[in-house]
Amino acid sequence: MRIRIVDAFTDRPFAGNPAGVLLLDTFPDDGRLQQVALEVNHAETAFAHRLPADGDADWALRWFTPATEVAMCGHATLATAHVLHTTGVHEGPVRFATLSGVLVATPGEDGSITLDFPTAPLTPVEAPAGVAAALGAEPLTVLDTGPHIRDLLVEVADEKTVRALAPDLKALAAHSERGVIATARAEDPARGYDYVSRCFFPNVGIDEDPVTGSAHTALAPFWSARLGRPALTGLQASPRSGRVRTHLRGGRTLLTGHAVTVIEGELLV
């Protein structure tokens, strides 16, 4: 099996979020998929196989963290579309059949790829007792992000606070099903981004995710409502860092970014 490591939501190697990508003839059993994802040991590994030409989707796509399968993953979808386009396996928009329905990835003339994802439904909730201590910052706003991404979205005071977070991950795991998205408005929009975020997902084996496409399906409606614009750019301020251009279209959110293949090799089992 051919395997590629792709850095997503970046236009340069060794930044953004790395994902494993394997194009298969069919899916092996779930145990083998999980073993491969654990061996790759990135936030997600994507597995895809071609579907019959007369269906609603072109490729079946699944995503696994080192610990479990997930229902939605933006960066590994972007990475898979990048591999399909750069290898000539698929041209033009590609439709993926996933646990979150059919997701479309469309290549742009500038080499970017735009993902069409469902917008996360945001519900204001009371800050759970202990979440401030676990996160290491006082929440200004807390929202539930719905069934697809299953996070708490937590607004904190400012960009400096987001960048300085050093959460107690074991304690943080008790407060959501997947994890916590911490966010704040950008201090200086002239730097090319409108808001910042960091994502901590201890319940799926990811202490801090470098750049999270799925989280931006919640960040986009939150910040578009605050800033009064449907099109924004988010900076995920992890050590690797990456930018996601978002465009809110009601029940759908467009996520745009670049990707770079950094490793290509053969899985020998």
N, C-alpha and C positions, 0 to 999 in steps of 0.2 A: 504494500500500500504506500502510495506517495503521500508524504506529509509536508506541509509548508507552515512556517511560522510567519505571521503577518502582523506588523504594527499598524493598528487602526486609529483613526482620528488624529493622524499626523502625516506630514509630508516628508519626514526624515526618519532614518532608522534610529532605533534605541529610544524612542519617545512614544507617546500615545499608549495604547493598550495592546499587548501582544496576544494573539489567539492562534491556536493550532487549527489547521483546516485540512480535512481529508475528504476527497471526492471518491465515492465508493460505487460499486455496482448495485449493492443493496445493503441494508443495515444488518450487521451481525447481532447477536443477542445483547441485551442491555448490559450484562455483566462485562462483556468484552469492551463495549464502548466506555464504560466507567473505568476499566483498567487502563485503557489508552489515555483517557483524560487525566487520570492520576499520574501516569508516566510523563505526559507532557507538562503537567503541573503549572499551567497558566490559569488565569481566572476562568476562561472558558476554552473548550475545544469544540469546533463545529464539525459535524458529520453531515454530508449531503450525498444524495444520489438522484439521478435523472428520473423523471416521471414520464409516462406516456404522453405523446404530443397532443392528444385531444382533450386533456383535462383542464382544470381551473388553475393549475400551477405547473411550473416547469421542473422544479427540483423539490424534493423533500429535504428538510433541514431540521437537525436537532442540536442542542447545545448541552454540554456537560461541564460543570466545574470539577475540581479534583474530588469533590465529595458527593455530588448529586446532579441530576438533570434539572434544568431550569426551564421555565415557561416562556421567557423572553430574554433576548440578548442582542443589543445593538451592535457592539463592536465586532463580535464574531460573525454577524450577518454581513456587515460591511466588509470584513476580511474575506468571507466566502465569495461575495460578489466580485471583489477585486481579483481573486484567483481565477474565477470563471472568465472574466473579461481579459485579463492580461495573458492568459494561456490560450485564448481563442476558443475555449470550449463553449462559450455562450456570448452572443452579441446582443446589444440593446438591453432594454429592461428585462429583469429576471423576476419571476414570481416564485416565492418560496412557500411551500406548505409547512406550517409550523404548529406548535401547541397554542400559539396566539392567533391562529387563522392564517390567511394568505397575506404575506408581506412582500412588497415590491421594492426592488433596488434598481435605481435608474442611473446610468453613467452620465456625467456631464462633460462638456467639451474641454474643461480645464483639468480633467483627470479625476475630479471628485466623484463621489457616489452619494446619491440621496436616497434615504430609506423612508418609506411611508409606513408609519407605525400608528397603532391606536393611542389616542391621548389618554393619559391616566386620569381617572375621576378623583378629584381632590375633595376630602371631607375634613373640615376643621375638627380637631379633637383636643381634649385637655392634655397637657403635658403629663405623661406618666410619672408617678412618684419615683424619683431616683434617676430619671433620664438626664437631668442637668449634671449631676455628679458623674454619671457614666461617660457622658460626652465631654465633659470638661468645660462647658459653657452654658449660660442661661438661655433657654429658648425664648424667642420673641413670638413665634408662631409655630404651631405643630399641626400637620395634616396627615391623614391616612391617604395612601396613594392607590388603594383599590386592589383587586384580585390578581392582576397580571404581574405587578412588580413587588407588591406586598412589603413596602417600606414605610417608615416614618420620614416625612419631609420636615426638617427642622430649620427654621430661619434663625440666625444668630445676629449679633450686633453689627458686625462689619467684616470686610474682607480680611483684615488682620487677624480677627478671631478665627475665621475659617482656616487660614493658613497655619495657625499655631496649635490647632487641635491635636491632642494626644490622648485619645479616649481609652478608657478601661474596657477592652473589647469583651471580656467575659461578662462584665456587668451590662454592657450595651446589648448583648445578645438576648437579654430577657425582655426587651422592649419592642420587638417587631419580629415578623416572620422571616424576612430576609436580612434587613439591616436598616441603617439610618443614612439619609442624605442630608448633609449639612450645607447650608447655602447663605449667601449674603450678596447684597448689591455691590457691584464693582466700585472701588474707590475712584478710579479715573477711567471713564469710558473711552478716552482718547487712546488708551492702550490697545483698543480693538476688541474688547469684550464687555458685555453688559452686566454679567453676574458671575460669581465664582461658586464652586461646589467642591465637596469631597464626599466620598461614599465608602462606608464601612459595612461589610456584609459577613460578620463572623458566623452566622447561622448556615451559610453555604460554603464555608471553608475559605473565604476571602477576607483577610483582615482589612485591607484597603484596596479597592479596585482603582486602577490608574485612570481610566476614562470610561464612563458608563453611558452607553447610548440609551438604554431603557430608562435610566433615571431622568434623562432629559425630556421624556414624555410627560413627566410631572413638573420638572423645572420650567419647561416652556409655557404651560398655561399659568403657572404661578407668577412668573416674571412678566409675561405678556400683559396680564391683568394689572400688575403694579406699574409697569412702564408705559402702557398704552400703545404698544406696537406688536404686531404678530411675528415679525422677523427680528431675531436676536442672535447674539453669539454668547455661548457659555464657555468659560474656562474651568476645566476641572484641575484644581491646583494640587494634584498629587506630586510626588517626586518626579515621575516621568512626564506628567502634564500633557494636556491635549485640548483642542478646541472643537466644539460642536456648534455648527450653525443650525438654528431651529426656526421653523416657520409653522405657526399654529394655524390649523385649518379646521376649527371646530372639533369634531370627533377624531380627527387625524392630526398627527404631528410629523412634519418632515424634518429629518435629521441628516445633515450634510457634512461630509468630511472626506479626507484623503486616506490612503493606506499604502504601505510599502512592504513588499516581501523581503524578509531578511535571511531566512534559512529555508532550504529545500533539500529533502532527503528521502530515504526509504525506510519505512517501518518494517522490520524484518520478521515480525511474528504475525 
